[in-house]
Amino acid sequence: MTASNMTDSYGNLVSGPGKSTLKANPACVAWLATHPEWAPVPGARHYEASHRGNGVRSLDRISNGRKLTGKVLAVSVSGTSDYPKTRIVRDEGTRWTSEVHAFVLLAHAGPCPDGQETLHGPGGPLDSRYCGCDTGACAEGNLRYGTHAVNVGETIAAGRAVRPATFPCINHERCGGMVVNEGRRCLRCATEVARAATAMYRAGIDEETAARRLGYANPVWVRRLAVKYGGHDPAVRVMRRSWPHRAMATVRYRLKIGIGDTT
């Protein structure tokens, strides 16, 4: 008979083939026995977070003369992030949107130390359980703080690291470069364009003409490349001399070296 997966009320896997085989140790049992499941979120006294993977909930309260009943808050997963997010209201009245795991760790482990970030164990991004046994990854907790290097190592080891697809640079035959976004120039080609644009700007060529010569329809992109990779400073303007000014400069130079002196 094949075992079926079972999840808790928040959707976390609690049994089945995909459940972590880590075993709880006495430190886990002792910590869980002395720490309530729900703890207040610092800076938002009307909200609590669960260390058992049940998310964030609001408390019964009176707001603007209305009695509000507490409830477990809804979560959403959107964009490129796999982490559930929810929204609460700070004590001063401003909205606060963040990942559920961030609220859980803030409530039960305190603020994230400098130079560290959130680490997820074998349960993955949807498992927001936390255990303060200080034994690293354990069966009762999936969240903890750690360094970025440790986070990357564990992500690769768990097979969750995703390498973005790459495409050939539009000048691939010449440079052999690859880019993340199709139809773009690689860093080497972008740097060449930036340096060429910067040289044109310093020679007094306007942005529209420079962009047209480099094959760009939008001069704004060329200017941004020049600032980022070519050392161009938009605050420094090169004043292009008009024809009369150039002619007078030529006359003064010739008089200086003796050409055209009629005396």
VENCOR-V35908 format. One line per field, one symbol per residue. phi: phi as a letter, one per 20 degrees, with the letter a starting at -180 (. if undefined). psi: psi as a letter, one per 30 degrees, with the letter a starting at -180 (. if undefined). A space follows every 10 residues. Layout:
BEGIN
phi->???
psi->???
END
This chain:
BEGIN
phi->.efdfccefd nefdbpfeff efdfdgffff fffdcgfdcf egnbfeccde ednenccedf adclndedef bfffcbcbme eeefcbcccf feoefcdbff fffffffddn ffffncbfdd effnfeedfc cefmdnfbfe bcdaeaffff fffffffeme fdeffdcfff dgfedmecce dfndefffff ffffffffff gfenefffff fffendedff ffffffffdd mfdffedeee ffffffffff ffffffenen fee
psi->kkklkklafg gkjfllffkk gkkkleeeee eeffjlekkk jkfifgklkk ggggbklllk lkkhgkjkkl lkkllkjlbf kgkkllkakl efflkjklke feeeeeeffa lklkgllkkk affaffjhkk khfhgbklff kfklklleee eeeeeeefgf kkkkkllklf hefefgllle kkglkleeee eeeeeeeeee effgkleeee eeeggkfjfe eeeeeeeeff gkjffjkjjk kleeeeeeee eeeeeeggkg jf.
END
